[in-house]
Amino acid sequence: MFDKSPVLNELDLAAPVTAHLSPEIDPVATQDLQHLKQCISVLFAFYRRPLKDEEFIKYLQLWLERMVR
């Protein structure tokens, strides 16, 4: 996802996380950021469930790391 979005590629790793997007961001960037938020939300929804599959938990953790880095 990051490779396909110039906006996400240009984000500073130390940039603060905000709930509201700046109005001057173009619609494509807004769409990319919304998609990223949705992906992270889905991963957290699975992560909060009581799971016994250690391999699945490991993959969830890896994907979460990739999304929030």
C-alpha positions in Angstrom: 0.0 0.0 0.0 2.8 2.4 0.9 4.6 1.7 -2.4 1.6 2.8 -4.4 0.9 6.0 -2.5 3.3 8.9 -2.8 1.5 10.6 0.1 2.1 7.7 2.4 5.7 7.3 1.3 6.4 10.9 2.2 5.0 10.8 5.7 7.5 11.4 8.4 7.9 8.4 10.7 7.8 10.7 13.7 4.6 12.5 12.5 1.8 12.6 15.0 -1.2 10.5 14.5 -4.4 12.6 14.1 -8.0 11.7 13.9 -8.8 14.5 11.5 -7.1 15.1 8.1 -6.0 18.5 7.0 -8.5 20.0 4.5 -5.7 20.9 2.1 -4.8 17.3 1.5 -5.9 16.2 -2.0 -8.7 13.6 -2.3 -6.4 10.8 -3.4 -4.3 11.3 -0.3 -7.4 11.3 1.9 -8.5 8.1 0.3 -5.1 6.5 0.8 -5.1 7.5 4.5 -8.7 6.3 5.0 -7.7 2.9 3.5 -4.7 2.7 5.8 -6.9 3.5 8.9 -9.4 0.8 7.8 -6.6 -1.8 7.4 -5.3 -1.1 10.9 -8.8 -1.2 12.3 -9.5 -4.6 10.9 -6.2 -6.0 12.2 -6.9 -4.6 15.7 -10.4 -6.1 15.6 -8.9 -9.6 15.0 -6.1 -8.9 17.5 -8.6 -8.2 20.3 -10.3 -11.5 19.9 -9.4 -14.4 22.1 -7.3 -16.5 19.7 -5.5 -19.8 20.3 -3.8 -20.0 16.9 -0.2 -18.8 17.7 0.8 -18.6 14.0 -2.2 -16.4 13.2 -1.4 -14.1 16.1 2.2 -13.8 14.9 1.0 -12.8 11.4 -1.4 -10.2 12.9 1.5 -8.7 14.9 3.7 -8.6 11.8 1.0 -6.9 9.7 0.3 -4.4 12.5 4.0 -3.6 12.6 4.1 -3.1 8.9 1.0 -0.8 8.9 2.1 1.5 11.8 5.7 1.9 10.9 
